[in-house]
């Protein structure tokens, strides 16, 4: 498994709008359908409001990199570009193990 960690900064007053855009069906459908996609987590720092981290987990580096290079991913980033205070920064990791409690609810906070 392979993990992409994308970090950026937005104006704290814009977090709700950015979350709404990112969690919209038009942006979620392509990643959910992407080959090798396992999970997505979007978090905001409690110490630095507006600092957002997106974590995606993939079956393989090749599948994750293919999505990150796709027009669908570029479209998602373009959709929030106007809100970014700091450019998107990406880091990649090999996943050595993954333990998650299964839930049936998607968490939404707008």
Secondary structure by P-SEA (a helix, b strand, c coil): cbbbbbbbcccccaaaaaaaaaacaaaaaaaaacccccbbbbbbbcccccbbbbbbbcccaaaaaaaaacaaaaaaaaaacccccccbbbbbbbbcccccccccbbbbcc
